């Protein structure tokens, strides 16, 4: 199962996605593919925001079955950053609704 953790604390956001969905075997798992594209899109959007000096990427860890990113937006871009993160979380929530045995939001 893929577990998704999202925490907002102080002026930072932490997103952790870990595990494999187990929907199908590696290379044929559409749920894992969907999770991967959402988190990689999120990461690329956050890196673009960092390049534009809207946030600081405090932590980035990616390995097989594990994704962790922690960002600290500047005050002027906080709502924009939260919107980007909320969009990815919404996509993951939709996967949770469709595949509750494979994706869980915590």
C-alpha positions in Angstrom: 0.0 0.0 0.0 1.1 3.5 -0.7 0.7 5.9 2.2 0.6 9.6 1.9 1.4 12.0 4.7 0.9 15.7 4.5 1.8 18.0 7.4 1.7 21.8 7.6 3.7 23.2 10.5 5.0 26.6 11.3 5.9 28.0 7.9 6.6 24.7 6.2 4.9 21.9 4.3 6.0 18.3 4.5 4.8 15.6 2.0 5.9 12.0 2.4 4.7 9.3 0.0 5.9 5.8 0.8 5.3 2.2 -0.2 4.2 0.5 -3.3 0.5 0.2 -4.1 0.5 -3.5 -4.8 -2.3 -3.1 -7.4 -0.3 -5.1 -9.9 3.3 -6.3 -10.5 6.1 -3.8 -11.0 6.0 -2.3 -14.5 2.3 -3.0 -14.8 0.9 -1.1 -11.8 -1.3 1.7 -13.0 -1.9 3.0 -9.4 1.9 3.2 -8.7 2.3 5.0 -12.1 -0.4 7.5 -11.2 1.1 8.2 -7.8 4.6 8.6 -9.4 3.4 11.1 -12.0 1.6 13.2 -9.3 4.6 13.4 -7.0 7.1 14.1 -9.8 4.8 16.8 -11.1 4.6 18.2 -7.6 8.4 18.1 -7.2 9.0 19.8 -10.6 6.5 22.6 -9.8 8.1 23.2 -6.4 11.5 23.3 -8.1 10.2 25.9 -10.5 8.9 27.9 -7.6 12.3 27.7 -5.9 14.0 28.9 -9.1 11.6 31.8 -9.1 12.6 32.6 -5.5 9.2 31.9 -4.1 10.2 29.1 -1.7 13.1 27.2 -0.2 13.2 23.5 -0.9 14.4 22.3 2.6 14.4 18.5 1.9 14.1 16.3 -1.1 14.5 12.5 -0.8 13.6 10.2 -3.6 14.3 6.5 -3.7 12.4 3.3 -4.7 9.1 3.4 -2.9 9.8 6.7 -1.0 9.3 10.4 -1.7 9.8 13.2 0.8 9.8 16.9 0.2 9.7 19.7 2.7 9.3 23.3 1.5 9.2 26.7 3.2 7.5 29.3 1.1 8.2 33.0 1.5 5.3 34.9 2.9 4.3 36.5 -0.4 4.0 33.1 -2.1 2.4 31.0 0.7 -1.0 30.7 -0.9 0.4 29.9 -4.3 2.6 27.1 -2.8 -0.3 25.7 -0.8 -2.4 25.7 -4.0 0.3 23.6 -5.8 0.5 21.2 -2.9 -3.3 21.0 -2.6 -3.6 20.1 -6.2 -1.2 17.1 -5.9 -2.9 16.0 -2.6 -6.3 16.2 -4.3 -5.0 13.9 -7.1 -3.7 11.5 -4.4 -7.1 11.7 -2.6 -8.9 10.8 -5.8 -6.7 7.7 -6.1 -7.5 6.9 -2.5 -11.2 7.0 -3.3 -10.8 4.8 -6.4 -8.3 2.4 -5.0 -8.7 2.4 -1.2 -6.8 -0.9 -0.7 -3.8 0.6 -2.5 -3.5 4.3 -1.5 -4.1 5.8 1.9 -4.0 9.4 3.0 -2.9 9.8 6.6 
